[in-house]
Amino acid sequence: MVDYKVVENLLLRLLSILVGVFSESEANEVTEFINAGEYGLALDTLIDIIDEESKSVPQEVVELAKQTAIAMNLDGIVMKKRLEGVVSAK
């Protein structure tokens, strides 16, 4: 069973880490999905933004995205692989 509060908190943690990486409009787009309870869309959108905009993110983002996917009963390895090429040296 999915604990949606845990999922929401993980997504909000991801956004807090990405404050200096995401623009305000990018963060707002993800936040709107979180506020609507559309956690899968929020995670997909977050990853799509990172990928499509070639954002460089810390390893912590990759691990948190994987944890978030697992918390939603999704394949965490797939999420991790989607982000492997965008990890910064930080």
PDB file with one MODEL, atoms N, CA, C and O in Angstrom:
MODEL        1
ATOM      1  N   MET A   1       0.846  -1.182   0.000  1.00  0.00           N
ATOM      2  CA  MET A   1       0.000   0.000   0.000  1.00  0.00           C
ATOM      3  C   MET A   1       0.896   1.251   0.000  1.00  0.00           C
ATOM      4  O   MET A   1       1.886   1.327   0.727  1.00  0.00           O
ATOM      5  N   VAL A   2       0.527   2.193  -0.810  1.00  0.00           N
ATOM      6  CA  VAL A   2       1.318   3.410  -0.957  1.00  0.00           C
ATOM      7  C   VAL A   2       0.974   4.399   0.163  1.00  0.00           C
ATOM      8  O   VAL A   2      -0.197   4.695   0.404  1.00  0.00           O
ATOM      9  N   ASP A   3       2.001   4.901   0.836  1.00  0.00           N
ATOM     10  CA  ASP A   3       1.822   5.949   1.842  1.00  0.00           C
ATOM     11  C   ASP A   3       2.044   7.284   1.132  1.00  0.00           C
ATOM     12  O   ASP A   3       3.179   7.713   0.922  1.00  0.00           O
ATOM     13  N   TYR A   4       0.941   7.924   0.770  1.00  0.00           N
ATOM     14  CA  TYR A   4       1.020   9.128  -0.056  1.00  0.00           C
ATOM     15  C   TYR A   4       1.683  10.295   0.660  1.00  0.00           C
ATOM     16  O   TYR A   4       2.243  11.175   0.007  1.00  0.00           O
ATOM     17  N   LYS A   5       1.633  10.322   1.970  1.00  0.00           N
ATOM     18  CA  LYS A   5       2.317  11.391   2.711  1.00  0.00           C
ATOM     19  C   LYS A   5       3.832  11.245   2.563  1.00  0.00           C
ATOM     20  O   LYS A   5       4.545  12.237   2.413  1.00  0.00           O
ATOM     21  N   VAL A   6       4.311  10.014   2.606  1.00  0.00           N
ATOM     22  CA  VAL A   6       5.745   9.753   2.409  1.00  0.00           C
ATOM     23  C   VAL A   6       6.145  10.168   0.995  1.00  0.00           C
ATOM     24  O   VAL A   6       7.171  10.820   0.803  1.00  0.00           O
ATOM     25  N   VAL A   7       5.337   9.790   0.010  1.00  0.00           N
ATOM     26  CA  VAL A   7       5.617  10.138  -1.388  1.00  0.00           C
ATOM     27  C   VAL A   7       5.649  11.658  -1.554  1.00  0.00           C
ATOM     28  O   VAL A   7       6.556  12.201  -2.184  1.00  0.00           O
ATOM     29  N   GLU A   8       4.660  12.334  -0.989  1.00  0.00           N
ATOM     30  CA  GLU A   8       4.607  13.798  -1.084  1.00  0.00           C
ATOM     31  C   GLU A   8       5.835  14.432  -0.446  1.00  0.00           C
ATOM     32  O   GLU A   8       6.414  15.362  -1.005  1.00  0.00           O
ATOM     33  N   ASN A   9       6.233  13.938   0.716  1.00  0.00           N
ATOM     34  CA  ASN A   9       7.411  14.485   1.394  1.00  0.00           C
ATOM     35  C   ASN A   9       8.688  14.256   0.589  1.00  0.00           C
ATOM     36  O   ASN A   9       9.556  15.128   0.550  1.00  0.00           O
ATOM     37  N   LEU A  10       8.813  13.103  -0.050  1.00  0.00           N
ATOM     38  CA  LEU A  10       9.977  12.826  -0.890  1.00  0.00           C
ATOM     39  C   LEU A  10      10.013  13.776  -2.090  1.00  0.00           C
ATOM     40  O   LEU A  10      11.069  14.306  -2.436  1.00  0.00           O
ATOM     41  N   LEU A  11       8.869  13.987  -2.713  1.00  0.00           N
ATOM     42  CA  LEU A  11       8.798  14.912  -3.845  1.00  0.00           C
ATOM     43  C   LEU A  11       9.148  16.334  -3.427  1.00  0.00           C
ATOM     44  O   LEU A  11       9.854  17.039  -4.148  1.00  0.00           O
ATOM     45  N   LEU A  12       8.661  16.755  -2.273  1.00  0.00           N
ATOM     46  CA  LEU A  12       8.974  18.100  -1.784  1.00  0.00           C
ATOM     47  C   LEU A  12      10.461  18.221  -1.445  1.00  0.00           C
ATOM     48  O   LEU A  12      11.062  19.277  -1.644  1.00  0.00           O
ATOM     49  N   ARG A  13      11.050  17.146  -0.935  1.00  0.00           N
ATOM     50  CA  ARG A  13      12.501  17.145  -0.681  1.00  0.00           C
ATOM     51  C   ARG A  13      13.277  17.293  -1.981  1.00  0.00           C
ATOM     52  O   ARG A  13      14.250  18.043  -2.054  1.00  0.00           O
ATOM     53  N   LEU A  14      12.836  16.568  -3.006  1.00  0.00           N
ATOM     54  CA  LEU A  14      13.478  16.692  -4.318  1.00  0.00           C
ATOM     55  C   LEU A  14      13.426  18.133  -4.800  1.00  0.00           C
ATOM     56  O   LEU A  14      14.433  18.678  -5.253  1.00  0.00           O
ATOM     57  N   LEU A  15      12.272  18.740  -4.703  1.00  0.00           N
ATOM     58  CA  LEU A  15      12.138  20.137  -5.139  1.00  0.00           C
ATOM     59  C   LEU A  15      13.020  21.069  -4.332  1.00  0.00           C
ATOM     60  O   LEU A  15      13.592  22.011  -4.881  1.00  0.00           O
ATOM     61  N   SER A  16      13.139  20.820  -3.041  1.00  0.00           N
ATOM     62  CA  SER A  16      13.969  21.703  -2.207  1.00  0.00           C
ATOM     63  C   SER A  16      15.444  21.601  -2.602  1.00  0.00           C
ATOM     64  O   SER A  16      16.171  22.592  -2.541  1.00  0.00           O
ATOM     65  N   ILE A  17      15.877  20.432  -2.999  1.00  0.00           N
ATOM     66  CA  ILE A  17      17.259  20.256  -3.453  1.00  0.00           C
ATOM     67  C   ILE A  17      17.477  20.968  -4.788  1.00  0.00           C
ATOM     68  O   ILE A  17      18.578  21.438  -5.075  1.00  0.00           O
ATOM     69  N   LEU A  18      16.426  21.046  -5.595  1.00  0.00           N
ATOM     70  CA  LEU A  18      16.530  21.611  -6.939  1.00  0.00           C
ATOM     71  C   LEU A  18      16.233  23.108  -7.010  1.00  0.00           C
ATOM     72  O   LEU A  18      16.070  23.653  -8.101  1.00  0.00           O
ATOM     73  N   VAL A  19      16.163  23.772  -5.866  1.00  0.00           N
ATOM     74  CA  VAL A  19      15.852  25.201  -5.834  1.00  0.00           C
ATOM     75  C   VAL A  19      16.793  26.011  -6.718  1.00  0.00           C
ATOM     76  O   VAL A  19      16.327  26.885  -7.448  1.00  0.00           O
ATOM     77  N   GLY A  20      18.048  25.765  -6.682  1.00  0.00           N
ATOM     78  CA  GLY A  20      18.996  26.525  -7.495  1.00  0.00           C
ATOM     79  C   GLY A  20      19.136  26.019  -8.923  1.00  0.00           C
ATOM     80  O   GLY A  20      19.820  26.632  -9.742  1.00  0.00           O
ATOM     81  N   VAL A  21      18.486  24.898  -9.220  1.00  0.00           N
ATOM     82  CA  VAL A  21      18.601  24.265 -10.530  1.00  0.00           C
ATOM     83  C   VAL A  21      17.362  24.536 -11.388  1.00  0.00           C
ATOM     84  O   VAL A  21      17.478  24.837 -12.576  1.00  0.00           O
ATOM     85  N   PHE A  22      16.196  24.427 -10.788  1.00  0.00           N
ATOM     86  CA  PHE A  22      14.933  24.649 -11.500  1.00  0.00           C
ATOM     87  C   PHE A  22      14.569  26.125 -11.504  1.00  0.00           C
ATOM     88  O   PHE A  22      14.823  26.843 -10.536  1.00  0.00           O
ATOM     89  N   SER A  23      13.977  26.563 -12.593  1.00  0.00           N
ATOM     90  CA  SER A  23      13.418  27.915 -12.623  1.00  0.00           C
ATOM     91  C   SER A  23      12.149  27.913 -11.781  1.00  0.00           C
ATOM     92  O   SER A  23      11.640  26.855 -11.412  1.00  0.00           O
ATOM     93  N   GLU A  24      11.653  29.084 -11.485  1.00  0.00           N
ATOM     94  CA  GLU A  24      10.426  29.190 -10.697  1.00  0.00           C
ATOM     95  C   GLU A  24       9.260  28.515 -11.415  1.00  0.00           C
ATOM     96  O   GLU A  24       8.456  27.831 -10.781  1.00  0.00           O
ATOM     97  N   SER A  25       9.162  28.700 -12.725  1.00  0.00           N
ATOM     98  CA  SER A  25       8.045  28.098 -13.471  1.00  0.00           C
ATOM     99  C   SER A  25       8.167  26.572 -13.516  1.00  0.00           C
ATOM    100  O   SER A  25       7.155  25.872 -13.480  1.00  0.00           O
ATOM    101  N   GLU A  26       9.388  26.055 -13.592  1.00  0.00           N
ATOM    102  CA  GLU A  26       9.575  24.603 -13.577  1.00  0.00           C
ATOM    103  C   GLU A  26       9.169  24.024 -12.227  1.00  0.00           C
ATOM    104  O   GLU A  26       8.478  23.007 -12.160  1.00  0.00           O
ATOM    105  N   ALA A  27       9.598  24.673 -11.163  1.00  0.00           N
ATOM    106  CA  ALA A  27       9.236  24.218  -9.819  1.00  0.00           C
ATOM    107  C   ALA A  27       7.731  24.314  -9.603  1.00  0.00           C
ATOM    108  O   ALA A  27       7.134  23.428  -8.992  1.00  0.00           O
ATOM    109  N   ASN A  28       7.114  25.387 -10.102  1.00  0.00           N
ATOM    110  CA  ASN A  28       5.667  25.549  -9.960  1.00  0.00           C
ATOM    111  C   ASN A  28       4.902  24.460 -10.690  1.00  0.00           C
ATOM    112  O   ASN A  28       3.875  23.984 -10.206  1.00  0.00           O
ATOM    113  N   GLU A  29       5.401  24.066 -11.853  1.00  0.00           N
ATOM    114  CA  GLU A  29       4.734  23.007 -12.624  1.00  0.00           C
ATOM    115  C   GLU A  29       4.705  21.705 -11.825  1.00  0.00           C
ATOM    116  O   GLU A  29       3.672  21.039 -11.759  1.00  0.00           O
ATOM    117  N   VAL A  30       5.825  21.348 -11.225  1.00  0.00           N
ATOM    118  CA  VAL A  30       5.895  20.125 -10.416  1.00  0.00           C
ATOM    119  C   VAL A  30       5.031  20.277  -9.163  1.00  0.00           C
ATOM    120  O   VAL A  30       4.320  19.347  -8.782  1.00  0.00           O
ATOM    121  N   THR A  31       5.091  21.435  -8.530  1.00  0.00           N
ATOM    122  CA  THR A  31       4.317  21.686  -7.318  1.00  0.00           C
ATOM    123  C   THR A  31       2.813  21.565  -7.567  1.00  0.00           C
ATOM    124  O   THR A  31       2.078  21.051  -6.724  1.00  0.00           O
ATOM    125  N   GLU A  32       2.365  22.034  -8.719  1.00  0.00           N
ATOM    126  CA  GLU A  32       0.935  21.923  -9.055  1.00  0.00           C
ATOM    127  C   GLU A  32       0.487  20.464  -9.084  1.00  0.00           C
ATOM    128  O   GLU A  32      -0.599  20.138  -8.606  1.00  0.00           O
ATOM    129  N   PHE A  33       1.314  19.592  -9.640  1.00  0.00           N
ATOM    130  CA  PHE A  33       0.966  18.165  -9.652  1.00  0.00           C
ATOM    131  C   PHE A  33       0.977  17.583  -8.245  1.00  0.00           C
ATOM    132  O   PHE A  33       0.121  16.768  -7.903  1.00  0.00           O
ATOM    133  N   ILE A  34       1.936  17.994  -7.431  1.00  0.00           N
ATOM    134  CA  ILE A  34       1.983  17.516  -6.045  1.00  0.00           C
ATOM    135  C   ILE A  34       0.734  17.961  -5.305  1.00  0.00           C
ATOM    136  O   ILE A  34       0.094  17.159  -4.624  1.00  0.00           O
ATOM    137  N   ASN A  35       0.384  19.227  -5.434  1.00  0.00           N
ATOM    138  CA  ASN A  35      -0.797  19.758  -4.738  1.00  0.00           C
ATOM    139  C   ASN A  35      -2.093  19.087  -5.188  1.00  0.00           C
ATOM    140  O   ASN A  35      -3.052  19.002  -4.422  1.00  0.00           O
ATOM    141  N   ALA A  36      -2.117  18.612  -6.430  1.00  0.00           N
ATOM    142  CA  ALA A  36      -3.300  17.932  -6.959  1.00  0.00           C
ATOM    143  C   ALA A  36      -3.304  16.439  -6.616  1.00  0.00           C
ATOM    144  O   ALA A  36      -4.243  15.720  -6.956  1.00  0.00           O
ATOM    145  N   GLY A  37      -2.251  15.984  -5.943  1.00  0.00           N
ATOM    146  CA  GLY A  37      -2.157  14.569  -5.599  1.00  0.00           C
ATOM    147  C   GLY A  37      -1.753  13.694  -6.774  1.00  0.00           C
ATOM    148  O   GLY A  37      -1.901  12.473  -6.720  1.00  0.00           O
ATOM    149  N   GLU A  38      -1.253  14.299  -7.818  1.00  0.00           N
ATOM    150  CA  GLU A  38      -0.801  13.580  -9.018  1.00  0.00           C
ATOM    151  C   GLU A  38       0.704  13.308  -8.893  1.00  0.00           C
ATOM    152  O   GLU A  38       1.521  13.885  -9.611  1.00  0.00           O
ATOM    153  N   TYR A  39       1.040  12.415  -7.965  1.00  0.00           N
ATOM    154  CA  TYR A  39       2.438  12.204  -7.614  1.00  0.00           C
ATOM    155  C   TYR A  39       3.243  11.559  -8.744  1.00  0.00           C
ATOM    156  O   TYR A  39       4.411  11.897  -8.940  1.00  0.00           O
ATOM    157  N   GLY A  40       2.641  10.650  -9.474  1.00  0.00           N
ATOM    158  CA  GLY A  40       3.326  10.040 -10.608  1.00  0.00           C
ATOM    159  C   GLY A  40       3.660  11.067 -11.675  1.00  0.00           C
ATOM    160  O   GLY A  40       4.765  11.074 -12.218  1.00  0.00           O
ATOM    161  N   LEU A  41       2.700  11.937 -11.975  1.00  0.00           N
ATOM    162  CA  LEU A  41       2.941  13.011 -12.938  1.00  0.00           C
ATOM    163  C   LEU A  41       3.995  13.983 -12.424  1.00  0.00           C
ATOM    164  O   LEU A  41       4.816  14.482 -13.193  1.00  0.00           O
ATOM    165  N   ALA A  42       3.968  14.248 -11.129  1.00  0.00           N
ATOM    166  CA  ALA A  42       4.958  15.154 -10.540  1.00  0.00           C
ATOM    167  C   ALA A  42       6.365  14.586 -10.714  1.00  0.00           C
ATOM    168  O   ALA A  42       7.281  15.305 -11.113  1.00  0.00           O
ATOM    169  N   LEU A  43       6.539  13.299 -10.418  1.00  0.00           N
ATOM    170  CA  LEU A  43       7.858  12.685 -10.544  1.00  0.00           C
ATOM    171  C   LEU A  43       8.285  12.620 -12.008  1.00  0.00           C
ATOM    172  O   LEU A  43       9.430  12.932 -12.334  1.00  0.00           O
ATOM    173  N   ASP A  44       7.374  12.217 -12.886  1.00  0.00           N
ATOM    174  CA  ASP A  44       7.705  12.169 -14.314  1.00  0.00           C
ATOM    175  C   ASP A  44       8.071  13.545 -14.848  1.00  0.00           C
ATOM    176  O   ASP A  44       9.029  13.685 -15.608  1.00  0.00           O
ATOM    177  N   THR A  45       7.316  14.556 -14.454  1.00  0.00           N
ATOM    178  CA  THR A  45       7.577  15.916 -14.911  1.00  0.00           C
ATOM    179  C   THR A  45       8.932  16.397 -14.404  1.00  0.00           C
ATOM    180  O   THR A  45       9.704  16.995 -15.154  1.00  0.00           O
ATOM    181  N   LEU A  46       9.218  16.138 -13.140  1.00  0.00           N
ATOM    182  CA  LEU A  46      10.498  16.524 -12.554  1.00  0.00           C
ATOM    183  C   LEU A  46      11.653  15.894 -13.332  1.00  0.00           C
ATOM    184  O   LEU A  46      12.625  16.570 -13.669  1.00  0.00           O
ATOM    185  N   ILE A  47      11.542  14.611 -13.610  1.00  0.00           N
ATOM    186  CA  ILE A  47      12.599  13.915 -14.338  1.00  0.00           C
ATOM    187  C   ILE A  47      12.678  14.412 -15.782  1.00  0.00           C
ATOM    188  O   ILE A  47      13.770  14.589 -16.323  1.00  0.00           O
ATOM    189  N   ASP A  48      11.519  14.635 -16.405  1.00  0.00           N
ATOM    190  CA  ASP A  48      11.503  15.150 -17.778  1.00  0.00           C
ATOM    191  C   ASP A  48      12.181  16.516 -17.867  1.00  0.00           C
ATOM    192  O   ASP A  48      12.941  16.772 -18.801  1.00  0.00           O
ATOM    193  N   ILE A  49      11.912  17.383 -16.911  1.00  0.00           N
ATOM    194  CA  ILE A  49      12.539  18.714 -16.907  1.00  0.00           C
ATOM    195  C   ILE A  49      14.053  18.581 -16.802  1.00  0.00           C
ATOM    196  O   ILE A  49      14.798  19.232 -17.535  1.00  0.00           O
ATOM    197  N   ILE A  50      14.493  17.735 -15.887  1.00  0.00           N
ATOM    198  CA  ILE A  50      15.938  17.526 -15.722  1.00  0.00           C
ATOM    199  C   ILE A  50      16.552  17.019 -17.026  1.00  0.00           C
ATOM    200  O   ILE A  50      17.596  17.502 -17.464  1.00  0.00           O
ATOM    201  N   ASP A  51      15.894  16.050 -17.631  1.00  0.00           N
ATOM    202  CA  ASP A  51      16.414  15.432 -18.851  1.00  0.00           C
ATOM    203  C   ASP A  51      16.341  16.378 -20.051  1.00  0.00           C
ATOM    204  O   ASP A  51      17.342  16.598 -20.732  1.00  0.00           O
ATOM    205  N   GLU A  52      15.167  16.932 -20.306  1.00  0.00           N
ATOM    206  CA  GLU A  52      14.959  17.764 -21.498  1.00  0.00           C
ATOM    207  C   GLU A  52      15.726  19.083 -21.451  1.00  0.00           C
ATOM    208  O   GLU A  52      16.148  19.599 -22.486  1.00  0.00           O
ATOM    209  N   GLU A  53      15.902  19.619 -20.254  1.00  0.00           N
ATOM    210  CA  GLU A  53      16.612  20.891 -20.109  1.00  0.00           C
ATOM    211  C   GLU A  53      18.093  20.690 -19.795  1.00  0.00           C
ATOM    212  O   GLU A  53      18.817  21.654 -19.547  1.00  0.00           O
ATOM    213  N   SER A  54      18.534  19.441 -19.807  1.00  0.00           N
ATOM    214  CA  SER A  54      19.940  19.090 -19.521  1.00  0.00           C
ATOM    215  C   SER A  54      20.433  19.704 -18.218  1.00  0.00           C
ATOM    216  O   SER A  54      21.520  20.279 -18.152  1.00  0.00           O
ATOM    217  N   LYS A  55      19.608  19.568 -17.184  1.00  0.00           N
ATOM    218  CA  LYS A  55      19.978  20.077 -15.862  1.00  0.00           C
ATOM    219  C   LYS A  55      21.022  19.149 -15.238  1.00  0.00           C
ATOM    220  O   LYS A  55      20.935  17.927 -15.361  1.00  0.00           O
ATOM    221  N   SER A  56      21.980  19.727 -14.588  1.00  0.00           N
ATOM    222  CA  SER A  56      22.976  18.961 -13.863  1.00  0.00           C
ATOM    223  C   SER A  56      22.543  18.913 -12.399  1.00  0.00           C
ATOM    224  O   SER A  56      22.360  19.952 -11.765  1.00  0.00           O
ATOM    225  N   VAL A  57      22.380  17.697 -11.867  1.00  0.00           N
ATOM    226  CA  VAL A  57      21.853  17.553 -10.506  1.00  0.00           C
ATOM    227  C   VAL A  57      22.799  16.716  -9.651  1.00  0.00           C
ATOM    228  O   VAL A  57      23.570  15.911 -10.174  1.00  0.00           O
ATOM    229  N   PRO A  58      22.739  16.909  -8.335  1.00  0.00           N
ATOM    230  CA  PRO A  58      23.577  16.096  -7.447  1.00  0.00           C
ATOM    231  C   PRO A  58      23.071  14.651  -7.380  1.00  0.00           C
ATOM    232  O   PRO A  58      21.903  14.382  -7.662  1.00  0.00           O
ATOM    233  N   GLN A  59      23.941  13.745  -7.011  1.00  0.00           N
ATOM    234  CA  GLN A  59      23.603  12.321  -6.883  1.00  0.00           C
ATOM    235  C   GLN A  59      22.413  12.120  -5.948  1.00  0.00           C
ATOM    236  O   GLN A  59      21.627  11.191  -6.134  1.00  0.00           O
ATOM    237  N   GLU A  60      22.280  12.969  -4.963  1.00  0.00           N
ATOM    238  CA  GLU A  60      21.169  12.858  -4.005  1.00  0.00           C
ATOM    239  C   GLU A  60      19.821  12.884  -4.715  1.00  0.00           C
ATOM    240  O   GLU A  60      18.890  12.202  -4.288  1.00  0.00           O
ATOM    241  N   VAL A  61      19.699  13.654  -5.784  1.00  0.00           N
ATOM    242  CA  VAL A  61      18.444  13.734  -6.541  1.00  0.00           C
ATOM    243  C   VAL A  61      18.130  12.380  -7.176  1.00  0.00           C
ATOM    244  O   VAL A  61      16.982  11.935  -7.170  1.00  0.00           O
ATOM    245  N   VAL A  62      19.149  11.735  -7.717  1.00  0.00           N
ATOM    246  CA  VAL A  62      18.952  10.428  -8.343  1.00  0.00           C
ATOM    247  C   VAL A  62      18.466   9.423  -7.307  1.00  0.00           C
ATOM    248  O   VAL A  62      17.523   8.672  -7.557  1.00  0.00           O
ATOM    249  N   GLU A  63      19.104   9.412  -6.157  1.00  0.00           N
ATOM    250  CA  GLU A  63      18.721   8.470  -5.099  1.00  0.00           C
ATOM    251  C   GLU A  63      17.315   8.758  -4.567  1.00  0.00           C
ATOM    252  O   GLU A  63      16.536   7.835  -4.329  1.00  0.00           O
ATOM    253  N   LEU A  64      16.995  10.043  -4.382  1.00  0.00           N
ATOM    254  CA  LEU A  64      15.649  10.395  -3.903  1.00  0.00           C
ATOM    255  C   LEU A  64      14.577  10.068  -4.935  1.00  0.00           C
ATOM    256  O   LEU A  64      13.478   9.648  -4.571  1.00  0.00           O
ATOM    257  N   ALA A  65      14.878  10.253  -6.210  1.00  0.00           N
ATOM    258  CA  ALA A  65      13.918   9.905  -7.264  1.00  0.00           C
ATOM    259  C   ALA A  65      13.662   8.400  -7.238  1.00  0.00           C
ATOM    260  O   ALA A  65      12.526   7.950  -7.393  1.00  0.00           O
ATOM    261  N   LYS A  66      14.721   7.636  -7.043  1.00  0.00           N
ATOM    262  CA  LYS A  66      14.579   6.178  -6.949  1.00  0.00           C
ATOM    263  C   LYS A  66      13.729   5.801  -5.734  1.00  0.00           C
ATOM    264  O   LYS A  66      12.829   4.968  -5.844  1.00  0.00           O
ATOM    265  N   GLN A  67      14.009   6.409  -4.578  1.00  0.00           N
ATOM    266  CA  GLN A  67      13.226   6.142  -3.360  1.00  0.00           C
ATOM    267  C   GLN A  67      11.763   6.510  -3.563  1.00  0.00           C
ATOM    268  O   GLN A  67      10.869   5.796  -3.109  1.00  0.00           O
ATOM    269  N   THR A  68      11.522   7.626  -4.244  1.00  0.00           N
ATOM    270  CA  THR A  68      10.160   8.081  -4.487  1.00  0.00           C
ATOM    271  C   THR A  68       9.420   7.084  -5.368  1.00  0.00           C
ATOM    272  O   THR A  68       8.269   6.740  -5.098  1.00  0.00           O
ATOM    273  N   ALA A  69      10.081   6.624  -6.417  1.00  0.00           N
ATOM    274  CA  ALA A  69       9.470   5.637  -7.308  1.00  0.00           C
ATOM    275  C   ALA A  69       9.131   4.358  -6.544  1.00  0.00           C
ATOM    276  O   ALA A  69       8.044   3.801  -6.700  1.00  0.00           O
ATOM    277  N   ILE A  70      10.063   3.904  -5.726  1.00  0.00           N
ATOM    278  CA  ILE A  70       9.826   2.688  -4.942  1.00  0.00           C
ATOM    279  C   ILE A  70       8.661   2.892  -3.978  1.00  0.00           C
ATOM    280  O   ILE A  70       7.843   1.991  -3.793  1.00  0.00           O
ATOM    281  N   ALA A  71       8.583   4.069  -3.365  1.00  0.00           N
ATOM    282  CA  ALA A  71       7.481   4.373  -2.439  1.00  0.00           C
ATOM    283  C   ALA A  71       6.136   4.354  -3.151  1.00  0.00           C
ATOM    284  O   ALA A  71       5.100   4.141  -2.521  1.00  0.00           O
ATOM    285  N   MET A  72       6.148   4.578  -4.474  1.00  0.00           N
ATOM    286  CA  MET A  72       4.913   4.548  -5.268  1.00  0.00           C
ATOM    287  C   MET A  72       4.718   3.196  -5.950  1.00  0.00           C
ATOM    288  O   MET A  72       3.857   3.053  -6.818  1.00  0.00           O
ATOM    289  N   ASN A  73       5.515   2.211  -5.557  1.00  0.00           N
ATOM    290  CA  ASN A  73       5.461   0.875  -6.150  1.00  0.00           C
ATOM    291  C   ASN A  73       5.799   0.886  -7.638  1.00  0.00           C
ATOM    292  O   ASN A  73       5.261   0.095  -8.413  1.00  0.00           O
ATOM    293  N   LEU A  74       6.697   1.792  -8.028  1.00  0.00           N
ATOM    294  CA  LEU A  74       7.198   1.848  -9.400  1.00  0.00           C
ATOM    295  C   LEU A  74       8.601   1.263  -9.413  1.00  0.00           C
ATOM    296  O   LEU A  74       9.171   0.979  -8.359  1.00  0.00           O
ATOM    297  N   ASP A  75       9.149   1.087 -10.583  1.00  0.00           N
ATOM    298  CA  ASP A  75      10.493   0.542 -10.719  1.00  0.00           C
ATOM    299  C   ASP A  75      11.531   1.633 -10.465  1.00  0.00           C
ATOM    300  O   ASP A  75      11.752   2.493 -11.317  1.00  0.00           O
ATOM    301  N   GLY A  76      12.159   1.597  -9.311  1.00  0.00           N
ATOM    302  CA  GLY A  76      13.152   2.593  -8.940  1.00  0.00           C
ATOM    303  C   GLY A  76      14.383   2.567  -9.827  1.00  0.00           C
ATOM    304  O   GLY A  76      15.017   3.601 -10.039  1.00  0.00           O
ATOM    305  N   ILE A  77      14.724   1.404 -10.343  1.00  0.00           N
ATOM    306  CA  ILE A  77      15.898   1.282 -11.215  1.00  0.00           C
ATOM    307  C   ILE A  77      15.672   2.057 -12.510  1.00  0.00           C
ATOM    308  O   ILE A  77      16.585   2.709 -13.016  1.00  0.00           O
ATOM    309  N   VAL A  78      14.459   1.983 -13.043  1.00  0.00           N
ATOM    310  CA  VAL A  78      14.138   2.723 -14.272  1.00  0.00           C
ATOM    311  C   VAL A  78      14.288   4.222 -14.033  1.00  0.00           C
ATOM    312  O   VAL A  78      14.857   4.929 -14.865  1.00  0.00           O
ATOM    313  N   MET A  79      13.783   4.708 -12.907  1.00  0.00           N
ATOM    314  CA  MET A  79      13.898   6.133 -12.583  1.00  0.00           C
ATOM    315  C   MET A  79      15.365   6.530 -12.460  1.00  0.00           C
ATOM    316  O   MET A  79      15.779   7.577 -12.956  1.00  0.00           O
ATOM    317  N   LYS A  80      16.133   5.695 -11.803  1.00  0.00           N
ATOM    318  CA  LYS A  80      17.558   5.984 -11.617  1.00  0.00           C
ATOM    319  C   LYS A  80      18.266   6.050 -12.965  1.00  0.00           C
ATOM    320  O   LYS A  80      19.083   6.942 -13.193  1.00  0.00           O
ATOM    321  N   LYS A  81      17.958   5.110 -13.863  1.00  0.00           N
ATOM    322  CA  LYS A  81      18.601   5.083 -15.180  1.00  0.00           C
ATOM    323  C   LYS A  81      18.238   6.322 -15.993  1.00  0.00           C
ATOM    324  O   LYS A  81      19.060   6.814 -16.767  1.00  0.00           O
ATOM    325  N   ARG A  82      17.019   6.831 -15.827  1.00  0.00           N
ATOM    326  CA  ARG A  82      16.611   8.034 -16.553  1.00  0.00           C
ATOM    327  C   ARG A  82      17.457   9.238 -16.162  1.00  0.00           C
ATOM    328  O   ARG A  82      17.577  10.188 -16.935  1.00  0.00           O
ATOM    329  N   LEU A  83      18.039   9.206 -14.976  1.00  0.00           N
ATOM    330  CA  LEU A  83      18.790  10.354 -14.468  1.00  0.00           C
ATOM    331  C   LEU A  83      20.304  10.153 -14.461  1.00  0.00           C
ATOM    332  O   LEU A  83      21.039  11.081 -14.121  1.00  0.00           O
ATOM    333  N   GLU A  84      20.777   8.992 -14.818  1.00  0.00           N
ATOM    334  CA  GLU A  84      22.202   8.703 -14.696  1.00  0.00           C
ATOM    335  C   GLU A  84      23.121   9.681 -15.418  1.00  0.00           C
ATOM    336  O   GLU A  84      24.205   9.987 -14.919  1.00  0.00           O
ATOM    337  N   GLY A  85      22.718  10.167 -16.558  1.00  0.00           N
ATOM    338  CA  GLY A  85      23.603  11.042 -17.342  1.00  0.00           C
ATOM    339  C   GLY A  85      23.613  12.492 -16.929  1.00  0.00           C
ATOM    340  O   GLY A  85      24.316  13.300 -17.535  1.00  0.00           O
ATOM    341  N   VAL A  86      22.844  12.846 -15.904  1.00  0.00           N
ATOM    342  CA  VAL A  86      22.721  14.264 -15.552  1.00  0.00           C
ATOM    343  C   VAL A  86      23.303  14.592 -14.179  1.00  0.00           C
ATOM    344  O   VAL A  86      23.082  15.687 -13.662  1.00  0.00           O
ATOM    345  N   VAL A  87      24.029  13.674 -13.595  1.00  0.00           N
ATOM    346  CA  VAL A  87      24.591  13.899 -12.264  1.00  0.00           C
ATOM    347  C   VAL A  87      25.799  14.811 -12.366  1.00  0.00           C
ATOM    348  O   VAL A  87      26.698  14.585 -13.176  1.00  0.00           O
ATOM    349  N   SER A  88      25.810  15.843 -11.536  1.00  0.00           N
ATOM    350  CA  SER A  88      26.935  16.780 -11.508  1.00  0.00           C
ATOM    351  C   SER A  88      28.054  16.227 -10.640  1.00  0.00           C
ATOM    352  O   SER A  88      27.885  15.218  -9.956  1.00  0.00           O
ATOM    353  N   ALA A  89      29.164  16.880 -10.675  1.00  0.00           N
ATOM    354  CA  ALA A  89      30.316  16.456  -9.885  1.00  0.00           C
ATOM    355  C   ALA A  89      30.241  16.959  -8.450  1.00  0.00           C
ATOM    356  O   ALA A  89      31.169  16.727  -7.675  1.00  0.00           O
ATOM    357  N   LYS A  90      29.174  17.634  -8.078  1.00  0.00           N
ATOM    358  CA  LYS A  90      29.044  18.208  -6.735  1.00  0.00           C
ATOM    359  C   LYS A  90      28.968  17.148  -5.672  1.00  0.00           C
ATOM    360  O   LYS A  90      28.857  17.467  -4.489  1.00  0.00           O
TER     361      LYS A  90
ENDMDL
END
